[in-house]
Amino acid sequence: MYTWGMLHVGYAVMEAEDGGTGSSPSAPCRAAGEELASQVVGYGVSFVPIRFECQLSGGGTYVGSSAPAYVNPATAVLVLITAGCGILAATTAKGAQPSTLRGVDHEK
């Protein structure tokens, strides 16, 4: 899921770096509307949470529309499930002791 979000953000960065007619501001920044897009002076990328940030001339930022909205919540849920499974596996492995053979004469 994280990789899927990074592919979207990576595509937005490639599109922003491409140049040419209509490249400024980049497409994810234009999705917020013409008034806000006219104030965009640059962009940035956040890896946790995954997002493409449009930087404004006044010093603020807003999140562009590059990564799907479900990516960050789904990634968080999958991380929690993975951590829970890891904890469960570690505690289960501690409690399981190897059984020993009783009544077998090892000195032959």
Buried (B, 14 or more C-beta within 10 A) or exposed (E): BBEBBBBBBBBBBEBBEEEEEEEBBBBBBBBBEEEBBEBBEBBEBEEEEBBBBBBBEEEEBBBBBBBEEEBBEBBEEEEEEEEEEEEEEEEEEEEEEEEEEEEEEEEE
